[in-house]
Amino acid sequence: INFDLILENIKDLNSMFGEGICQIEHTPWGARLRQPDPFPLTLYQNGIVMGHRAFRSYQHPATQQCLQDIMDGYLPSELQPRYPNGV
């Protein structure tokens, strides 16, 4: 696993999906600016934790696919249905 590439691509994905840019949220009384909620990814020596989910080993096929997606420069495919505009 190329951790340097993962970190570099995460920075690129964050900037591509508007990190630090506020979005307009419509309310019953008008609108307000808000920043999207972050989605944490914690890398450990033997696995990852994404969001508030359970720990996943690097040996797990879904974890390998997730990290491969990131190393290829894409939002992990498992997040695309829930976050179609990125996270």
PDB file of N, CA, C and O in Angstrom:
ATOM      1  N   ILE A   1       0.855  -1.177   0.000  1.00  0.00           N
ATOM      2  CA  ILE A   1       0.000   0.000   0.000  1.00  0.00           C
ATOM      3  C   ILE A   1       0.893   1.229   0.000  1.00  0.00           C
ATOM      4  O   ILE A   1       1.783   1.366   0.840  1.00  0.00           O
ATOM      5  N   ASN A   2       0.648   2.117  -0.944  1.00  0.00           N
ATOM      6  CA  ASN A   2       1.430   3.338  -1.059  1.00  0.00           C
ATOM      7  C   ASN A   2       0.726   4.447  -0.278  1.00  0.00           C
ATOM      8  O   ASN A   2      -0.141   5.136  -0.815  1.00  0.00           O
ATOM      9  N   PHE A   3       1.104   4.616   0.999  1.00  0.00           N
ATOM     10  CA  PHE A   3       0.447   5.585   1.864  1.00  0.00           C
ATOM     11  C   PHE A   3       0.672   7.017   1.387  1.00  0.00           C
ATOM     12  O   PHE A   3      -0.219   7.857   1.512  1.00  0.00           O
ATOM     13  N   ASP A   4       1.850   7.301   0.842  1.00  0.00           N
ATOM     14  CA  ASP A   4       2.113   8.649   0.327  1.00  0.00           C
ATOM     15  C   ASP A   4       1.157   8.983  -0.811  1.00  0.00           C
ATOM     16  O   ASP A   4       0.635  10.096  -0.875  1.00  0.00           O
ATOM     17  N   LEU A   5       0.924   8.036  -1.703  1.00  0.00           N
ATOM     18  CA  LEU A   5      -0.002   8.247  -2.814  1.00  0.00           C
ATOM     19  C   LEU A   5      -1.428   8.412  -2.299  1.00  0.00           C
ATOM     20  O   LEU A   5      -2.172   9.261  -2.790  1.00  0.00           O
ATOM     21  N   ILE A   6      -1.807   7.613  -1.324  1.00  0.00           N
ATOM     22  CA  ILE A   6      -3.147   7.731  -0.743  1.00  0.00           C
ATOM     23  C   ILE A   6      -3.346   9.122  -0.167  1.00  0.00           C
ATOM     24  O   ILE A   6      -4.359   9.764  -0.446  1.00  0.00           O
ATOM     25  N   LEU A   7      -2.392   9.604   0.636  1.00  0.00           N
ATOM     26  CA  LEU A   7      -2.525  10.934   1.247  1.00  0.00           C
ATOM     27  C   LEU A   7      -2.550  12.032   0.194  1.00  0.00           C
ATOM     28  O   LEU A   7      -3.328  12.979   0.304  1.00  0.00           O
ATOM     29  N   GLU A   8      -1.713  11.914  -0.817  1.00  0.00           N
ATOM     30  CA  GLU A   8      -1.684  12.909  -1.899  1.00  0.00           C
ATOM     31  C   GLU A   8      -3.020  12.938  -2.644  1.00  0.00           C
ATOM     32  O   GLU A   8      -3.557  14.012  -2.919  1.00  0.00           O
ATOM     33  N   ASN A   9      -3.549  11.767  -2.968  1.00  0.00           N
ATOM     34  CA  ASN A   9      -4.811  11.700  -3.699  1.00  0.00           C
ATOM     35  C   ASN A   9      -5.988  12.142  -2.850  1.00  0.00           C
ATOM     36  O   ASN A   9      -6.943  12.710  -3.381  1.00  0.00           O
ATOM     37  N   ILE A  10      -5.949  11.900  -1.550  1.00  0.00           N
ATOM     38  CA  ILE A  10      -7.010  12.391  -0.670  1.00  0.00           C
ATOM     39  C   ILE A  10      -7.021  13.916  -0.682  1.00  0.00           C
ATOM     40  O   ILE A  10      -8.091  14.524  -0.733  1.00  0.00           O
ATOM     41  N   LYS A  11      -5.842  14.544  -0.635  1.00  0.00           N
ATOM     42  CA  LYS A  11      -5.776  16.006  -0.717  1.00  0.00           C
ATOM     43  C   LYS A  11      -6.355  16.496  -2.038  1.00  0.00           C
ATOM     44  O   LYS A  11      -7.106  17.471  -2.066  1.00  0.00           O
ATOM     45  N   ASP A  12      -6.010  15.825  -3.130  1.00  0.00           N
ATOM     46  CA  ASP A  12      -6.537  16.208  -4.440  1.00  0.00           C
ATOM     47  C   ASP A  12      -8.054  16.033  -4.504  1.00  0.00           C
ATOM     48  O   ASP A  12      -8.759  16.906  -5.012  1.00  0.00           O
ATOM     49  N   LEU A  13      -8.555  14.912  -3.992  1.00  0.00           N
ATOM     50  CA  LEU A  13      -9.999  14.680  -3.990  1.00  0.00           C
ATOM     51  C   LEU A  13     -10.714  15.719  -3.130  1.00  0.00           C
ATOM     52  O   LEU A  13     -11.773  16.217  -3.510  1.00  0.00           O
ATOM     53  N   ASN A  14     -10.143  16.046  -1.978  1.00  0.00           N
ATOM     54  CA  ASN A  14     -10.751  17.053  -1.119  1.00  0.00           C
ATOM     55  C   ASN A  14     -10.863  18.392  -1.834  1.00  0.00           C
ATOM     56  O   ASN A  14     -11.908  19.040  -1.775  1.00  0.00           O
ATOM     57  N   SER A  15      -9.804  18.811  -2.506  1.00  0.00           N
ATOM     58  CA  SER A  15      -9.857  20.102  -3.200  1.00  0.00           C
ATOM     59  C   SER A  15     -10.811  20.039  -4.392  1.00  0.00           C
ATOM     60  O   SER A  15     -11.487  21.024  -4.689  1.00  0.00           O
ATOM     61  N   MET A  16     -10.875  18.907  -5.072  1.00  0.00           N
ATOM     62  CA  MET A  16     -11.774  18.756  -6.216  1.00  0.00           C
ATOM     63  C   MET A  16     -13.240  18.831  -5.780  1.00  0.00           C
ATOM     64  O   MET A  16     -14.079  19.369  -6.502  1.00  0.00           O
ATOM     65  N   PHE A  17     -13.542  18.292  -4.598  1.00  0.00           N
ATOM     66  CA  PHE A  17     -14.920  18.278  -4.127  1.00  0.00           C
ATOM     67  C   PHE A  17     -15.254  19.476  -3.253  1.00  0.00           C
ATOM     68  O   PHE A  17     -16.299  19.498  -2.603  1.00  0.00           O
ATOM     69  N   GLY A  18     -14.355  20.497  -3.231  1.00  0.00           N
ATOM     70  CA  GLY A  18     -14.708  21.758  -2.595  1.00  0.00           C
ATOM     71  C   GLY A  18     -14.382  21.870  -1.125  1.00  0.00           C
ATOM     72  O   GLY A  18     -15.146  22.483  -0.379  1.00  0.00           O
ATOM     73  N   GLU A  19     -13.282  21.303  -0.684  1.00  0.00           N
ATOM     74  CA  GLU A  19     -12.898  21.435   0.717  1.00  0.00           C
ATOM     75  C   GLU A  19     -12.767  22.912   1.069  1.00  0.00           C
ATOM     76  O   GLU A  19     -12.108  23.671   0.359  1.00  0.00           O
ATOM     77  N   GLY A  20     -13.393  23.311   2.160  1.00  0.00           N
ATOM     78  CA  GLY A  20     -13.317  24.684   2.627  1.00  0.00           C
ATOM     79  C   GLY A  20     -14.278  25.633   1.937  1.00  0.00           C
ATOM     80  O   GLY A  20     -14.314  26.815   2.277  1.00  0.00           O
ATOM     81  N   ILE A  21     -15.050  25.156   0.986  1.00  0.00           N
ATOM     82  CA  ILE A  21     -16.010  25.992   0.270  1.00  0.00           C
ATOM     83  C   ILE A  21     -17.396  25.772   0.877  1.00  0.00           C
ATOM     84  O   ILE A  21     -17.850  24.639   1.039  1.00  0.00           O
ATOM     85  N   CYS A  22     -18.042  26.862   1.199  1.00  0.00           N
ATOM     86  CA  CYS A  22     -19.373  26.772   1.781  1.00  0.00           C
ATOM     87  C   CYS A  22     -20.412  26.489   0.701  1.00  0.00           C
ATOM     88  O   CYS A  22     -20.248  26.852  -0.463  1.00  0.00           O
ATOM     89  N   GLN A  23     -21.470  25.838   1.120  1.00  0.00           N
ATOM     90  CA  GLN A  23     -22.588  25.553   0.235  1.00  0.00           C
ATOM     91  C   GLN A  23     -23.810  26.298   0.742  1.00  0.00           C
ATOM     92  O   GLN A  23     -23.914  26.591   1.933  1.00  0.00           O
ATOM     93  N   ILE A  24     -24.723  26.601  -0.147  1.00  0.00           N
ATOM     94  CA  ILE A  24     -25.967  27.260   0.249  1.00  0.00           C
ATOM     95  C   ILE A  24     -26.945  26.195   0.711  1.00  0.00           C
ATOM     96  O   ILE A  24     -27.220  25.229   0.000  1.00  0.00           O
ATOM     97  N   GLU A  25     -27.461  26.388   1.903  1.00  0.00           N
ATOM     98  CA  GLU A  25     -28.474  25.484   2.451  1.00  0.00           C
ATOM     99  C   GLU A  25     -29.755  26.277   2.625  1.00  0.00           C
ATOM    100  O   GLU A  25     -29.786  27.255   3.372  1.00  0.00           O
ATOM    101  N   HIS A  26     -30.810  25.864   1.942  1.00  0.00           N
ATOM    102  CA  HIS A  26     -32.087  26.567   2.025  1.00  0.00           C
ATOM    103  C   HIS A  26     -32.800  26.173   3.314  1.00  0.00           C
ATOM    104  O   HIS A  26     -32.827  25.004   3.698  1.00  0.00           O
ATOM    105  N   THR A  27     -33.372  27.169   3.964  1.00  0.00           N
ATOM    106  CA  THR A  27     -34.116  26.962   5.205  1.00  0.00           C
ATOM    107  C   THR A  27     -35.524  27.536   5.016  1.00  0.00           C
ATOM    108  O   THR A  27     -35.776  28.240   4.038  1.00  0.00           O
ATOM    109  N   PRO A  28     -36.430  27.243   5.929  1.00  0.00           N
ATOM    110  CA  PRO A  28     -37.780  27.807   5.808  1.00  0.00           C
ATOM    111  C   PRO A  28     -37.789  29.349   5.841  1.00  0.00           C
ATOM    112  O   PRO A  28     -38.730  29.975   5.354  1.00  0.00           O
ATOM    113  N   TRP A  29     -36.742  29.951   6.417  1.00  0.00           N
ATOM    114  CA  TRP A  29     -36.692  31.409   6.562  1.00  0.00           C
ATOM    115  C   TRP A  29     -35.752  32.070   5.563  1.00  0.00           C
ATOM    116  O   TRP A  29     -35.536  33.280   5.640  1.00  0.00           O
ATOM    117  N   GLY A  30     -35.192  31.318   4.635  1.00  0.00           N
ATOM    118  CA  GLY A  30     -34.263  31.875   3.656  1.00  0.00           C
ATOM    119  C   GLY A  30     -33.191  30.863   3.306  1.00  0.00           C
ATOM    120  O   GLY A  30     -33.472  29.764   2.829  1.00  0.00           O
ATOM    121  N   ALA A  31     -31.957  31.261   3.556  1.00  0.00           N
ATOM    122  CA  ALA A  31     -30.832  30.375   3.250  1.00  0.00           C
ATOM    123  C   ALA A  31     -29.662  30.731   4.148  1.00  0.00           C
ATOM    124  O   ALA A  31     -29.617  31.818   4.724  1.00  0.00           O
ATOM    125  N   ARG A  32     -28.721  29.814   4.263  1.00  0.00           N
ATOM    126  CA  ARG A  32     -27.507  30.066   5.039  1.00  0.00           C
ATOM    127  C   ARG A  32     -26.354  29.319   4.393  1.00  0.00           C
ATOM    128  O   ARG A  32     -26.549  28.364   3.641  1.00  0.00           O
ATOM    129  N   LEU A  33     -25.160  29.773   4.702  1.00  0.00           N
ATOM    130  CA  LEU A  33     -23.967  29.099   4.209  1.00  0.00           C
ATOM    131  C   LEU A  33     -23.528  28.065   5.232  1.00  0.00           C
ATOM    132  O   LEU A  33     -23.568  28.313   6.437  1.00  0.00           O
ATOM    133  N   ARG A  34     -23.116  26.921   4.750  1.00  0.00           N
ATOM    134  CA  ARG A  34     -22.582  25.906   5.653  1.00  0.00           C
ATOM    135  C   ARG A  34     -21.523  25.092   4.918  1.00  0.00           C
ATOM    136  O   ARG A  34     -21.584  24.911   3.703  1.00  0.00           O
ATOM    137  N   GLN A  35     -20.564  24.615   5.678  1.00  0.00           N
ATOM    138  CA  GLN A  35     -19.545  23.745   5.114  1.00  0.00           C
ATOM    139  C   GLN A  35     -20.018  22.303   5.230  1.00  0.00           C
ATOM    140  O   GLN A  35     -20.633  21.926   6.227  1.00  0.00           O
ATOM    141  N   PRO A  36     -19.734  21.504   4.219  1.00  0.00           N
ATOM    142  CA  PRO A  36     -20.123  20.085   4.300  1.00  0.00           C
ATOM    143  C   PRO A  36     -19.443  19.404   5.487  1.00  0.00           C
ATOM    144  O   PRO A  36     -18.324  19.753   5.861  1.00  0.00           O
ATOM    145  N   ASP A  37     -20.125  18.446   6.061  1.00  0.00           N
ATOM    146  CA  ASP A  37     -19.551  17.686   7.171  1.00  0.00           C
ATOM    147  C   ASP A  37     -18.382  16.846   6.663  1.00  0.00           C
ATOM    148  O   ASP A  37     -18.476  16.234   5.599  1.00  0.00           O
ATOM    149  N   PRO A  38     -17.288  16.813   7.411  1.00  0.00           N
ATOM    150  CA  PRO A  38     -16.146  15.992   6.981  1.00  0.00           C
ATOM    151  C   PRO A  38     -16.457  14.500   7.123  1.00  0.00           C
ATOM    152  O   PRO A  38     -17.316  14.099   7.909  1.00  0.00           O
ATOM    153  N   PHE A  39     -15.753  13.709   6.360  1.00  0.00           N
ATOM    154  CA  PHE A  39     -15.885  12.250   6.426  1.00  0.00           C
ATOM    155  C   PHE A  39     -14.505  11.705   6.766  1.00  0.00           C
ATOM    156  O   PHE A  39     -13.646  11.605   5.889  1.00  0.00           O
ATOM    157  N   PRO A  40     -14.280  11.348   8.041  1.00  0.00           N
ATOM    158  CA  PRO A  40     -12.930  10.940   8.454  1.00  0.00           C
ATOM    159  C   PRO A  40     -12.500   9.577   7.916  1.00  0.00           C
ATOM    160  O   PRO A  40     -13.291   8.639   7.814  1.00  0.00           O
ATOM    161  N   LEU A  41     -11.228   9.511   7.580  1.00  0.00           N
ATOM    162  CA  LEU A  41     -10.580   8.263   7.191  1.00  0.00           C
ATOM    163  C   LEU A  41      -9.334   8.156   8.054  1.00  0.00           C
ATOM    164  O   LEU A  41      -8.456   9.016   7.990  1.00  0.00           O
ATOM    165  N   THR A  42      -9.255   7.113   8.854  1.00  0.00           N
ATOM    166  CA  THR A  42      -8.102   6.901   9.730  1.00  0.00           C
ATOM    167  C   THR A  42      -7.341   5.686   9.239  1.00  0.00           C
ATOM    168  O   THR A  42      -7.895   4.592   9.121  1.00  0.00           O
ATOM    169  N   LEU A  43      -6.049   5.895   8.952  1.00  0.00           N
ATOM    170  CA  LEU A  43      -5.185   4.811   8.480  1.00  0.00           C
ATOM    171  C   LEU A  43      -4.367   4.280   9.652  1.00  0.00           C
ATOM    172  O   LEU A  43      -3.717   5.048  10.361  1.00  0.00           O
ATOM    173  N   TYR A  44      -4.402   2.981   9.852  1.00  0.00           N
ATOM    174  CA  TYR A  44      -3.617   2.313  10.888  1.00  0.00           C
ATOM    175  C   TYR A  44      -2.596   1.404  10.231  1.00  0.00           C
ATOM    176  O   TYR A  44      -2.611   1.212   9.015  1.00  0.00           O
ATOM    177  N   GLN A  45      -1.724   0.856  11.028  1.00  0.00           N
ATOM    178  CA  GLN A  45      -0.700  -0.047  10.519  1.00  0.00           C
ATOM    179  C   GLN A  45      -1.309  -1.294   9.891  1.00  0.00           C
ATOM    180  O   GLN A  45      -0.757  -1.851   8.942  1.00  0.00           O
ATOM    181  N   ASN A  46      -2.458  -1.734  10.427  1.00  0.00           N
ATOM    182  CA  ASN A  46      -3.036  -2.989   9.954  1.00  0.00           C
ATOM    183  C   ASN A  46      -4.449  -2.857   9.377  1.00  0.00           C
ATOM    184  O   ASN A  46      -5.101  -3.866   9.109  1.00  0.00           O
ATOM    185  N   GLY A  47      -4.935  -1.600   9.180  1.00  0.00           N
ATOM    186  CA  GLY A  47      -6.269  -1.429   8.617  1.00  0.00           C
ATOM    187  C   GLY A  47      -6.726   0.015   8.639  1.00  0.00           C
ATOM    188  O   GLY A  47      -5.941   0.929   8.892  1.00  0.00           O
ATOM    189  N   ILE A  48      -8.021   0.211   8.368  1.00  0.00           N
ATOM    190  CA  ILE A  48      -8.590   1.555   8.298  1.00  0.00           C
ATOM    191  C   ILE A  48      -9.906   1.619   9.071  1.00  0.00           C
ATOM    192  O   ILE A  48     -10.532   0.601   9.365  1.00  0.00           O
ATOM    193  N   VAL A  49     -10.297   2.843   9.387  1.00  0.00           N
ATOM    194  CA  VAL A  49     -11.641   3.140   9.872  1.00  0.00           C
ATOM    195  C   VAL A  49     -12.137   4.297   9.011  1.00  0.00           C
ATOM    196  O   VAL A  49     -11.511   5.356   8.961  1.00  0.00           O
ATOM    197  N   MET A  50     -13.265   4.088   8.336  1.00  0.00           N
ATOM    198  CA  MET A  50     -13.868   5.126   7.505  1.00  0.00           C
ATOM    199  C   MET A  50     -15.146   5.600   8.150  1.00  0.00           C
ATOM    200  O   MET A  50     -16.020   4.804   8.494  1.00  0.00           O
ATOM    201  N   GLY A  51     -15.246   6.919   8.313  1.00  0.00           N
ATOM    202  CA  GLY A  51     -16.436   7.469   8.944  1.00  0.00           C
ATOM    203  C   GLY A  51     -16.536   6.961  10.368  1.00  0.00           C
ATOM    204  O   GLY A  51     -15.551   6.942  11.106  1.00  0.00           O
ATOM    205  N   HIS A  52     -17.712   6.557  10.738  1.00  0.00           N
ATOM    206  CA  HIS A  52     -17.926   6.016  12.085  1.00  0.00           C
ATOM    207  C   HIS A  52     -18.214   4.519  12.007  1.00  0.00           C
ATOM    208  O   HIS A  52     -18.954   3.963  12.817  1.00  0.00           O
ATOM    209  N   ARG A  53     -17.614   3.898  11.021  1.00  0.00           N
ATOM    210  CA  ARG A  53     -17.803   2.465  10.804  1.00  0.00           C
ATOM    211  C   ARG A  53     -16.778   1.666  11.594  1.00  0.00           C
ATOM    212  O   ARG A  53     -15.903   2.234  12.246  1.00  0.00           O
ATOM    213  N   ALA A  54     -16.892   0.368  11.531  1.00  0.00           N
ATOM    214  CA  ALA A  54     -15.989  -0.533  12.249  1.00  0.00           C
ATOM    215  C   ALA A  54     -14.613  -0.577  11.577  1.00  0.00           C
ATOM    216  O   ALA A  54     -14.465  -0.240  10.402  1.00  0.00           O
ATOM    217  N   PHE A  55     -13.629  -0.992  12.342  1.00  0.00           N
ATOM    218  CA  PHE A  55     -12.275  -1.194  11.826  1.00  0.00           C
ATOM    219  C   PHE A  55     -12.293  -2.253  10.738  1.00  0.00           C
ATOM    220  O   PHE A  55     -12.986  -3.264  10.847  1.00  0.00           O
ATOM    221  N   ARG A  56     -11.511  -2.003   9.671  1.00  0.00           N
ATOM    222  CA  ARG A  56     -11.415  -2.958   8.570  1.00  0.00           C
ATOM    223  C   ARG A  56      -9.946  -3.244   8.290  1.00  0.00           C
ATOM    224  O   ARG A  56      -9.144  -2.325   8.121  1.00  0.00           O
ATOM    225  N   SER A  57      -9.609  -4.505   8.246  1.00  0.00           N
ATOM    226  CA  SER A  57      -8.244  -4.952   7.973  1.00  0.00           C
ATOM    227  C   SER A  57      -7.872  -4.680   6.522  1.00  0.00           C
ATOM    228  O   SER A  57      -8.733  -4.676   5.643  1.00  0.00           O
ATOM    229  N   TYR A  58      -6.571  -4.451   6.272  1.00  0.00           N
ATOM    230  CA  TYR A  58      -6.091  -4.297   4.901  1.00  0.00           C
ATOM    231  C   TYR A  58      -6.271  -5.582   4.098  1.00  0.00           C
ATOM    232  O   TYR A  58      -6.248  -5.549   2.867  1.00  0.00           O
ATOM    233  N   GLN A  59      -6.449  -6.709   4.778  1.00  0.00           N
ATOM    234  CA  GLN A  59      -6.636  -7.987   4.091  1.00  0.00           C
ATOM    235  C   GLN A  59      -8.050  -8.150   3.540  1.00  0.00           C
ATOM    236  O   GLN A  59      -8.280  -8.994   2.674  1.00  0.00           O
ATOM    237  N   HIS A  60      -8.995  -7.358   4.028  1.00  0.00           N
ATOM    238  CA  HIS A  60     -10.389  -7.469   3.594  1.00  0.00           C
ATOM    239  C   HIS A  60     -10.526  -6.945   2.158  1.00  0.00           C
ATOM    240  O   HIS A  60     -10.028  -5.862   1.852  1.00  0.00           O
ATOM    241  N   PRO A  61     -11.194  -7.700   1.270  1.00  0.00           N
ATOM    242  CA  PRO A  61     -11.317  -7.276  -0.128  1.00  0.00           C
ATOM    243  C   PRO A  61     -11.957  -5.885  -0.309  1.00  0.00           C
ATOM    244  O   PRO A  61     -11.541  -5.127  -1.185  1.00  0.00           O
ATOM    245  N   ALA A  62     -12.959  -5.551   0.509  1.00  0.00           N
ATOM    246  CA  ALA A  62     -13.593  -4.233   0.381  1.00  0.00           C
ATOM    247  C   ALA A  62     -12.624  -3.112   0.746  1.00  0.00           C
ATOM    248  O   ALA A  62     -12.658  -2.037   0.147  1.00  0.00           O
ATOM    249  N   THR A  63     -11.766  -3.361   1.723  1.00  0.00           N
ATOM    250  CA  THR A  63     -10.758  -2.375   2.104  1.00  0.00           C
ATOM    251  C   THR A  63      -9.743  -2.209   0.983  1.00  0.00           C
ATOM    252  O   THR A  63      -9.351  -1.088   0.660  1.00  0.00           O
ATOM    253  N   GLN A  64      -9.321  -3.308   0.394  1.00  0.00           N
ATOM    254  CA  GLN A  64      -8.370  -3.247  -0.717  1.00  0.00           C
ATOM    255  C   GLN A  64      -8.962  -2.474  -1.895  1.00  0.00           C
ATOM    256  O   GLN A  64      -8.262  -1.683  -2.528  1.00  0.00           O
ATOM    257  N   GLN A  65     -10.239  -2.693  -2.195  1.00  0.00           N
ATOM    258  CA  GLN A  65     -10.898  -1.971  -3.294  1.00  0.00           C
ATOM    259  C   GLN A  65     -10.997  -0.484  -2.978  1.00  0.00           C
ATOM    260  O   GLN A  65     -10.753   0.355  -3.845  1.00  0.00           O
ATOM    261  N   CYS A  66     -11.352  -0.159  -1.748  1.00  0.00           N
ATOM    262  CA  CYS A  66     -11.458   1.232  -1.323  1.00  0.00           C
ATOM    263  C   CYS A  66     -10.125   1.956  -1.507  1.00  0.00           C
ATOM    264  O   CYS A  66     -10.080   3.037  -2.093  1.00  0.00           O
ATOM    265  N   LEU A  67      -9.058   1.369  -1.015  1.00  0.00           N
ATOM    266  CA  LEU A  67      -7.741   1.997  -1.125  1.00  0.00           C
ATOM    267  C   LEU A  67      -7.257   2.044  -2.567  1.00  0.00           C
ATOM    268  O   LEU A  67      -6.577   2.994  -2.957  1.00  0.00           O
ATOM    269  N   GLN A  68      -7.594   1.042  -3.360  1.00  0.00           N
ATOM    270  CA  GLN A  68      -7.218   1.067  -4.775  1.00  0.00           C
ATOM    271  C   GLN A  68      -7.932   2.209  -5.494  1.00  0.00           C
ATOM    272  O   GLN A  68      -7.334   2.897  -6.322  1.00  0.00           O
ATOM    273  N   ASP A  69      -9.215   2.410  -5.175  1.00  0.00           N
ATOM    274  CA  ASP A  69      -9.953   3.530  -5.763  1.00  0.00           C
ATOM    275  C   ASP A  69      -9.256   4.850  -5.445  1.00  0.00           C
ATOM    276  O   ASP A  69      -9.090   5.693  -6.327  1.00  0.00           O
ATOM    277  N   ILE A  70      -8.850   5.032  -4.198  1.00  0.00           N
ATOM    278  CA  ILE A  70      -8.168   6.266  -3.791  1.00  0.00           C
ATOM    279  C   ILE A  70      -6.824   6.389  -4.500  1.00  0.00           C
ATOM    280  O   ILE A  70      -6.479   7.465  -4.989  1.00  0.00           O
ATOM    281  N   MET A  71      -6.056   5.289  -4.563  1.00  0.00           N
ATOM    282  CA  MET A  71      -4.757   5.342  -5.233  1.00  0.00           C
ATOM    283  C   MET A  71      -4.918   5.624  -6.730  1.00  0.00           C
ATOM    284  O   MET A  71      -4.011   6.180  -7.351  1.00  0.00           O
ATOM    285  N   ASP A  72      -6.056   5.249  -7.314  1.00  0.00           N
ATOM    286  CA  ASP A  72      -6.333   5.541  -8.718  1.00  0.00           C
ATOM    287  C   ASP A  72      -6.864   6.968  -8.912  1.00  0.00           C
ATOM    288  O   ASP A  72      -7.059   7.417 -10.042  1.00  0.00           O
ATOM    289  N   GLY A  73      -7.096   7.678  -7.793  1.00  0.00           N
ATOM    290  CA  GLY A  73      -7.544   9.063  -7.871  1.00  0.00           C
ATOM    291  C   GLY A  73      -9.047   9.249  -7.871  1.00  0.00           C
ATOM    292  O   GLY A  73      -9.546  10.295  -8.286  1.00  0.00           O
ATOM    293  N   TYR A  74      -9.779   8.234  -7.404  1.00  0.00           N
ATOM    294  CA  TYR A  74     -11.238   8.294  -7.415  1.00  0.00           C
ATOM    295  C   TYR A  74     -11.799   8.238  -6.003  1.00  0.00           C
ATOM    296  O   TYR A  74     -11.169   7.713  -5.085  1.00  0.00           O
ATOM    297  N   LEU A  75     -13.000   8.793  -5.849  1.00  0.00           N
ATOM    298  CA  LEU A  75     -13.758   8.615  -4.623  1.00  0.00           C
ATOM    299  C   LEU A  75     -14.048   7.120  -4.497  1.00  0.00           C
ATOM    300  O   LEU A  75     -14.456   6.504  -5.481  1.00  0.00           O
ATOM    301  N   PRO A  76     -13.853   6.512  -3.319  1.00  0.00           N
ATOM    302  CA  PRO A  76     -14.130   5.082  -3.187  1.00  0.00           C
ATOM    303  C   PRO A  76     -15.540   4.741  -3.673  1.00  0.00           C
ATOM    304  O   PRO A  76     -16.510   5.412  -3.321  1.00  0.00           O
ATOM    305  N   SER A  77     -15.634   3.701  -4.476  1.00  0.00           N
ATOM    306  CA  SER A  77     -16.912   3.327  -5.083  1.00  0.00           C
ATOM    307  C   SER A  77     -17.989   3.049  -4.035  1.00  0.00           C
ATOM    308  O   SER A  77     -19.172   3.262  -4.300  1.00  0.00           O
ATOM    309  N   GLU A  78     -17.603   2.583  -2.862  1.00  0.00           N
ATOM    310  CA  GLU A  78     -18.601   2.300  -1.828  1.00  0.00           C
ATOM    311  C   GLU A  78     -19.232   3.582  -1.282  1.00  0.00           C
ATOM    312  O   GLU A  78     -20.303   3.521  -0.677  1.00  0.00           O
ATOM    313  N   LEU A  79     -18.602   4.732  -1.477  1.00  0.00           N
ATOM    314  CA  LEU A  79     -19.150   6.000  -0.997  1.00  0.00           C
ATOM    315  C   LEU A  79     -19.968   6.722  -2.059  1.00  0.00           C
ATOM    316  O   LEU A  79     -20.734   7.625  -1.724  1.00  0.00           O
ATOM    317  N   GLN A  80     -19.829   6.355  -3.312  1.00  0.00           N
ATOM    318  CA  GLN A  80     -20.478   7.079  -4.391  1.00  0.00           C
ATOM    319  C   GLN A  80     -22.013   7.111  -4.303  1.00  0.00           C
ATOM    320  O   GLN A  80     -22.599   8.159  -4.572  1.00  0.00           O
ATOM    321  N   PRO A  81     -22.691   6.008  -3.937  1.00  0.00           N
ATOM    322  CA  PRO A  81     -24.151   6.094  -3.827  1.00  0.00           C
ATOM    323  C   PRO A  81     -24.614   7.074  -2.743  1.00  0.00           C
ATOM    324  O   PRO A  81     -25.606   7.781  -2.918  1.00  0.00           O
ATOM    325  N   ARG A  82     -23.898   7.108  -1.641  1.00  0.00           N
ATOM    326  CA  ARG A  82     -24.295   7.986  -0.522  1.00  0.00           C
ATOM    327  C   ARG A  82     -23.842   9.424  -0.738  1.00  0.00           C
ATOM    328  O   ARG A  82     -24.512  10.357  -0.295  1.00  0.00           O
ATOM    329  N   TYR A  83     -22.715   9.609  -1.412  1.00  0.00           N
ATOM    330  CA  TYR A  83     -22.148  10.943  -1.645  1.00  0.00           C
ATOM    331  C   TYR A  83     -21.881  11.142  -3.138  1.00  0.00           C
ATOM    332  O   TYR A  83     -20.721  11.146  -3.550  1.00  0.00           O
ATOM    333  N   PRO A  84     -22.921  11.305  -3.958  1.00  0.00           N
ATOM    334  CA  PRO A  84     -22.707  11.409  -5.403  1.00  0.00           C
ATOM    335  C   PRO A  84     -21.912  12.655  -5.816  1.00  0.00           C
ATOM    336  O   PRO A  84     -21.308  12.677  -6.889  1.00  0.00           O
ATOM    337  N   ASN A  85     -21.912  13.685  -4.973  1.00  0.00           N
ATOM    338  CA  ASN A  85     -21.175  14.913  -5.291  1.00  0.00           C
ATOM    339  C   ASN A  85     -19.837  14.985  -4.572  1.00  0.00           C
ATOM    340  O   ASN A  85     -19.193  16.034  -4.553  1.00  0.00           O
ATOM    341  N   GLY A  86     -19.419  13.876  -3.984  1.00  0.00           N
ATOM    342  CA  GLY A  86     -18.154  13.845  -3.252  1.00  0.00           C
ATOM    343  C   GLY A  86     -18.360  14.096  -1.772  1.00  0.00           C
ATOM    344  O   GLY A  86     -19.452  14.448  -1.325  1.00  0.00           O
ATOM    345  N   VAL A  87     -17.298  13.909  -1.033  1.00  0.00           N
ATOM    346  CA  VAL A  87     -17.351  14.090   0.406  1.00  0.00           C
ATOM    347  C   VAL A  87     -16.025  14.632   0.883  1.00  0.00           C
ATOM    348  O   VAL A  87     -15.846  14.862   2.079  1.00  0.00           O
TER     349      VAL A  87
END
